[in-house]
């Protein structure tokens, strides 16, 4: 017995003298005691206060540059004290963080981006295993901090930078001092709440998130929704065994809820026709009530593909800057719509015409609407002059004057005006076109009678148009990149109403013989966005055609970029 006691005393002495390290942790577990908090803090400070070891830690934690700075600041400001672990394992905030990471999928995020399984395994090992090295405990603290910062960053501004996906996608993403935000959350004991605070405070985000999780649940419980034959056509009054499938499919999206009597299960009746027309209209299709063609293709889009589309559009909202509490304009390009919001209240909406797909894509960005240009001139971009106008001039030099254009010798302000008939246009080429062409104010001006200006280096603006018939089309990508608005007078009155303007005054300025700029007293933010999924005022989950191919390109690049972050 004395030998056993002597051996035990020797082991205890060895454990105490070791101070830190794996041997200390091993013996501490063997005898049923755990690490002292001060001991953990000393060990963590040794690992992080040294710049060389800090760099190695940051490399191991796989954080991007911004997240690394937040990580260093967080531990530096708390004197390198542990945040999540105690002498017996995780504290309450560490447990709360693991729960929040487990629910990351509700936002269309991936819990394994934050090493959920690894963290759960490490937690179990630290708390249950007898032989645990001190370094394992401090590593768990660092990994939990890294996981919080990564999840917080993703909720705040998205998983990837959209400009790495598309050069024409420019947005001022939200930013925040995440080190301070995390420390405040720890002080308040509100880790889950602090992460929720970072989500976009946009009603569309909340609505899309709900739709996303409903679709996931639907896929899990019922599998893919029913498909209709690709060659099917159903018109009002038709009887078909596929009508019941159509009812089920529309019900899944919330467009049809009234069950049909048994006698009408196979009849495409007026109630169902109206539901289809609503579906078509909201989803940007011709509302003719006929099930076939593009309507059929949209209905047959697999549920899993819709889930991915909702997930991508949640990410796009995270890319966006915070919407203001007051008035702002939103153009949703693939929906061909302009909205004016006052906070969360929609004051106005109208149709728009956007840039032609794959030729003159309207760029995605945000700016500030500053003034209205009445009776504008239109300086023709060189690309349009050489590609579209030069062939016309080679056939008929009088085409310019007949369409109210003036030709100038060059692009300088003092360049003299030229007679188009004095030039041999057949000797002019696209590579040798020094001329400037300007269309004068008037009813035939390509910009209509006014344009709404938010000066930017891409020369994009909203404007009136003389070709109003195009607004009746379901697909409206006809412009050279700028956005044509359906109701320019209504828009102008809204923007100038606080300055005493009415429709009569706007129309008077629309017909001025020379251009006049009217500066807005209240400059409004404008967001040109690209959302192919949203929830409408009636709660319908709505999808738009991916007219520019952004969905396909971004989905293909998404995982690739995440792997290299």
C-alpha positions, 0 to 999 in steps of 0.5 A: 500500500505504501508503494502505491501511495508513494507512486501517487505522490510522485505523479501528483508532484510531476503534474504540478511541476509541469505547469502547462502542456500535454502532460499537465492536462493528462494528469489533471484528467486522470485525477478527476480535476480540470484545468484552472482558468488562470492556467488556460488564460496564460496558455492562450496568451502565450499562443496569441501574443506572439506575432509569429504564433498568431500568424500560424493560428490565423492560417490554421483557422482559415479566416479571410483578411477581415475576419483575421483583423477582427480575431486579433482585435477581439483577443487583444482587447480582452488581454488574450483571456478565453471567451468560451471555455472554463475549467470544466468545458464550454460556458453557456455562451459557448453552448449558445454559439453551437446551437446558433451554428446548428441553425445556420442552415435556416438562413441558407448557410452551411453549418460545416463552413463553421466546423460544427461537427469538429466543434461538437467533437472537440467539446465532447472530448474536452468535457468527457475524455480523461486525457486532454492536453491544455492546447486542445482546450485553448484551440477549442476557444480559438476555433469557437471565436473563429466560427462566430466571426465567420458566421457573423460576417456571412450574416452581415455581408454574405459568404462571398464578395459579389464583385468576384462573381461579376465585375458589373455587380457593385454594391456597398456591403454592410460593415461592422466592428465584429470584435466589439460586437462579439464582446458586447454579446458576451457581456450581455450573454446574448450570442444568438441574439447578436447573430440575429441582429446582423441579418438584413433588416429587410422584410423580404429577407424574413419572407424569403427565409420563411419560404426557403425553409418551407420549401426545404421541409416540403422536399424532405416530407414529400420529395420533388413536386409533381411534374407535368408532361413537357408537351402538355397544353391545357386551355380553359374548359379542357378536361385532363387527368393532369388538372389535379396535378396542376392544382397540387402544384399551384397549391404548393406555391400558395396560388390555389387553396380551394379544393375542387369537387370530385366532379371537377377534379379533371376540369380546367375550370374558371377558378383554376384558370384565374389562379394560373393567370395570377401565377403567370402575371406575378412570375413575368409571363403572358397572363393568357391562362394557357398551361403550356410553353414557358408557363409549363417550364416554370411550373416544372422547375424542380423543387430542389432548383427552387430551393437553390434559387431562394438560397442564392437570393438570400445571399444577394440580400446580404450583399446589399447595403441596409435599406434606409428608414425613409424613402428610396427607389428599388429597381428589380431588373429581372422582374422589370419593375421599379418600386418606391418605398417609404421605410417598409411601406410601398408608395409606388410601383411601375414597369420598367424596360432594362438593358438587353440580355447578354448585349447591354446588361443593366449593371447592379449597383446603388447610388443617390438620385440627385436631379431631374433633367427636363427636355434632355438632349441625348448624346449618342454613345460611340458604340451606338453611333458606329454599330447602329447609326453609321449603316443608316448614314451610309444609305441616307445622310439626311437620316440624322436631321430627319430624326432631330440629330445634330452632328459635331466634328468632335467631342470637345465642348466647342466642336463645330456643327457639321452638315451630315451631307458634307461627309462621305460616310462610305469612307467612315468606319467604326475604327475611324469615327471622330464625330459626336451625335446629339439628339435635340429635345422633342417628342422623338428623343430617345430619352423621352421628355425627362431623365432621372439622374444619379451620376455614376461612372457607368452613365446609367440613369432612369428616363422616359421613352417615346416607345411606350408600347413596349411596356405591355410586353411580359419580357422587357429587356430592350434598352442599351443599359439604362432603365426606361420607366413606364410612368415618368410623370407620376415619378417626377410628381412624387419626387417633387411634390414637397416642392409644390410640383403637380402633374401640370407643372411637370408636363410644362417642363417636359416640353421646354425648348431647351434642357433644364435641370431641377435639383431635388431637395431630398436626394433619394437612395436608389438600388438597382438590384437583381433578385430572381426570387421574392415574396409578393404582397399577397405572400406568393413565392415568386420567381423571375427568369434569369435574363442575364444568366447571373443565377447560373454563373453565380451558382457555378462559381459559388462553391469554387470561391468558398473553397478558396476563401 
